[in-house]
Amino acid sequence: MATVTLDRLGKRYAGGGAPAVQDVTFEVAHGEFFVLLGPSGCGKSTTLRMIAGLEAITEGTLAIDGKRMNEVPARDRDIAMVFQSYALYPHMSVYDNMAFGLRRRAMPKAEIDRRVRVAAAILGLEPFLGRRPHALSGGQRQRVAVGRAIVRDPKVFLFDEPLSNLDAALRASTRQELIRLHRRLGATMIYVTHDQVEAMTMGDRICIMDHGRVAQIGAPLDVYRRPATTFVAGFLGSPPMNLLPATVADGRVRLGEATLTLPARVPEGPVTLGVRPEDLVPVPEGPLRGEVVAVEPLGAETILSLRLPGVERELMLRAGRSAPAGLGERIALVAPHDAIHLFDAATGCRLT
């Protein structure tokens, strides 16, 4: 296990405009499962590749266990990386794919055999050691790629969207396998994904990135419950948080034709009001009244879209299995004070 420290890490490509990564600072603790989360192009994979030594560091410092790694070649960083593509040798068996890197290091044959069989047992690959990759399912191939990393017994495991090539059911089962693997190994792991479900269920902490910068770092539920910016609020959650233009005046917040009491004292002026779809409660009479313009029955729950008078954006409501109102009907809603979030309209930063 190891600690990984990034201090104002940056990456700027020659001839490019804005830096791909800028001022990224965080520390991953011993044995922590740390997730880099964000949309495509936000800089998360570039950050991971700088940690791995596959991208040169333009600015800042990378340290592993307190030792500066900026100029250390990738092969000497004691890091194992699992890529989005399985990158298996098609002409080799599962056993030989997992043993290949160890053989290149001239490790004794008995030790190679021990490590491969231990990793195969951990990942449930023992029955497939003699097969070649073409005879494996997608999930089995991904486990072989993980096994190839495990046999190296590295200080740090890096994962670059390893489940994105799998179908939904296989992603869910493989996600659980990786969670159990982390608990069993107790290793330091840094995991890149654009899938918020993976981040919320797997990470001890998550780092949400936006345009090459860190937007927020914290425990998954803390970030979900108290987003620092409108970007974080809108990125986490499915459906995402409702973000509606509003105005604060005379100690109240005006949302279209509705007036709400404030959850806390904030400066007067334009704001963005945020409330998660699951925090809205249908009531006989409430401050928010809107017309249902869309109904999405999903089986376990129903998603309703409402149009509020004087508000351009639609309001999303997560209801139970039965919709509280049908298409074209009007419905009243209320939200607890602690479920209302206010953000600065200009900067998008949290006010409450």
N, C-alpha and C positions, 0 to 999 in steps of 0.2 A: 504494500500500500504506500501511497505518497500523497503529499499536498501539491497542488498545482496553483501557482499564483500568477495572475496577469495584472500588470501595472501599466495603465494607459497604453495598451497595445494598439497598434495601428498598422494598416496596410494600404499603400497607395501604389497603383499600377502606373508604369511609365506611359505618358501620353493620355492618361485618363483625367477626368475632371475631379469630382468629389472623391474622397477616399472610400474604399470599399469597407474598411473597418476603422473606427476612430475612437480613441480614449476608452477602450474596453478594460474595465478593472473589476476583478473579482478573485476570490480564493476558494478553491475546491478542497474540502477537508479530507483527511484520511478516511477511506471507506465510504465516501459520500457518492450518491447517485445524483449527478448534477445535469440538468437538461437545458440546452440552448434551444429556444423556441422562437419562431417568427415566420413571416411569409417568405416566399422566394425572393432572393436578392437582398435580404436584410443583413447579410454578412456572417451568419452563423456557421456555415460550412467553411468559409475562409478562415474564421477564427479557429475552428477545429484543425484545419490543415496547418495553420501556423504552430499550434501546439504539437502537432505530429512531426513538424519539420519538413512538410511538403510544400510550404509557402514561406518565402523569406519574410522576416519581420522588418517593417519599415520604421516603426516607431515603438517606443516603450520597451518593456522587459517581460520575458517569460522565465519563470523559475519553477523547478521541480525539487521539492524538499530543500528549498532555499538556495539551490545551485542555479546560476544563470544558464539558460539554454539557448539563447539567441543564435549563437554561432555553432552549437553542437549539431553534428549531422543526425539525420533521422534515425539511422541504424544504431546510434549510441545513446538514444534517449530512453531506452527500456520502456517503450510504449508499443502497444498492439492496437491496430485499427481494423474495424470491420466496416466495409464499404457498402453502399447501396446495392451495387452489383455483387454477386457472390464471388466472382473472380476466382473460380476453381479451375484447376487444370483438368480438361475433359478426358485426357488419356490416362489419368491416374485414378487409382481407387480412393475411397474415402480415407483409408488408413494412410496412404502415401501423400494425399493432399495435406493431411494434418501433420505428417512427419517431415514434410519437405523442408520447411524453414529450419528445423532442428538439425537435419542432416547437413544443411549448408553451414551450420555453425560447428560441424565436426563433433557433435555430442555423442557420447557412447551409445551403442545400439540398444543396450538394456535400458538405459534411462529414457531414450526415445520411446521405446515400447511401453514403458511404465506410464509416461506422460500421456501418450495417445490413448491408452486404454482407460486411464482415469478420466480424461476429458470425455471420451465416448460414453462412459458410464454416467457421468453427470448429465449429459445431453440426450441420453437414450439412443445413442447411435451404434451401440454394440452389434445389433443384427445387420448393419449396413456397411461395416468396415471394408468388406470385399467388393462392394458395388462401385460403379463409376457414376459421376454426377448425372448423366443422362437418365439413369435408372432411379433417380430420387425425385420426390416432390419438391415444390418451391420451399416449403417450410423446412424440409430435411436438408436442402442445400444451404439454407441460411444457418442452420445449426452447425453444419460442417465449417462454414466460415467463422462462426463464433468459436468452435472447437479449435480451429487453427490459431486463434488468438489465445485461448486458454492454455494450450500446451507450452507457450512461451513463458508463462508465469511472469507477466510484466508488472511494472509498478502501476501503470495506468492503462485502462481500456478506453478506447475512443470508438464511438459508434456514429456513422454518418448516414442517417435515415435508413437503417437496415431493414425496416419492415415495409417500405413504401412499394415494393414490387409484389407484395402478397395481397391476396383478396381479403375481404373484410373479416371473414370467419377465421382465416389463418393468422391474420394480424392479431386478433384478440387472443388466440391460444399462444402464439409465439411471444406476445407481450408478457403474458403470465410466466412463461418459461424464463424470460430474461429477468423478471422480478425475483423469481425463486433462485436463479443463478447468482444474482447480486447478493442475496441474503446468505447463500451458501459460501460464496468466495469471500465476501466482505471486502471486495476490491474497490478502489477508486475508479469511478466510471463517469465519463462525460459523453452525453448523448445528444445528438442533433436531430431535430424533427420539426416539421411544420404542423404536425397533428396534435391539437390541444389535448385530446383524450390520452394519448401516450404521455404527454408531459404531466398532466394532472394525476394520472394513476401510477406513474413510474418514478417520478423525481422526488428526492428529498427536498430539493430546492429547484426552482426554475428561473432562468434568466431570459426575459423577453427582449428581443432585439428589434430595432426599427431603423432603417437607413444607416446601418453600420454602427449604431450606438446602442448602449444598454438603456432600455426604457424602464425596466423594473426588475428587481431580484427579490425573491422571497419564497417561503413555503407555498405550495400550490394553492391551498385554500385561502391563505392570507392575501395573495395576489388577486385571487378571484373575488374575494369579499371587499377588498380595499384597493382597487386599481389606482395607480398614480396618475394616469393620463387617460384621455379619451381613446387613444390608440389601444392601450392595454384593455380598457373596458370593452371596446368593440371587437377585439381579437379573441378574447377568452369567452367561451360560452356558446352554446348552440340551442336556440337562437342567441345571438349576442345581446349585450345590454342595450336597452332602448336609450338612445341619445337624442334628446329633443331640445331645440332652441327655446330659451325662456328668458325672463327678465326678473331681477330682484328689485323690489321697491317697497318701502314702508314695512320692512320686516316680513314680507311675504314674497313668494315666487309666482309669477304670472306665466302660465303655460296655455297659450291660445286664449280661449275664453274662460279657462279654469284658473282658480286661485288656490294655492296650497300654502300651508304654514311651513316655515323653514325648520329643518332638522337642527340647524346651528346658525349662529350669526355670521354672515358673510357680507362683503362689500356690495353696495348696490350697483346695478348695471346689468348688461347682457351676460348670461351664463348658459352652459349646457347642462341640462338636467338628465341624470342617468338613473334608470331603474331596471332591474333584471326582470325578464318575463315571468319567472316563477314567484316573484315577490308581489305581483299585482293580484289583488283578491277581489272577485266579483261580489258586490253587495247590492241590496235593494236601492239604497241611495248613497251616493258618494260624490266626491269633488270632481272626479274624472268621468265624463260620459261620452261614449263614442259609438259609431256605427260599425258593425262587423262587416268587413269587406272581403275577407277570405277565411276559410276554415280548412285546416289540414289535420285530419284524423290520422294518428300514427299508431293506434292500437293502445299502447300503454298511456298515452297522453294525447291531447289535442292542442294544436297551436292556432290561435286566432289572431288575425290582423284587424286593427281598429283604426278608424279615421276620427281624430278629435277635432272639434270645431276650432278653426283658426290655427291649426298646426299642419304644416306641409308633410312631415314625415309620419308614416304609419306607426302605430304602437303595437308591439307584439305581446301576447298574453299566453303563458303556458298553463293550460287547464288540465283537469283530470281526463278520464276516458270519455266522459260525456261532455260535450260542449255546453257551456252555460247559456249560450245564445246562438241562433242560427244566422245565416247570411242575410244581411240587410236589417237585422234587428239592432236595437240600441241596448247598451249595457253600461252599468255604473261600476267603477273600480275605486279601490283605495289601496295605498301602499303605506306600510309602517314607516315612521320617521327614520329609523336606522337603516332602511332599505333604499333611501333616497340619496343619491350622490350628486354633488354640484361641482362643475369644472369651469375654469376660466374660459370664456368664449373665444378669446384671442389665442392663448397659449395651449389650451387643452389640458392644463395642469389641474390637479385636484384642489378644491377649495375646502371641502369638509372631510 
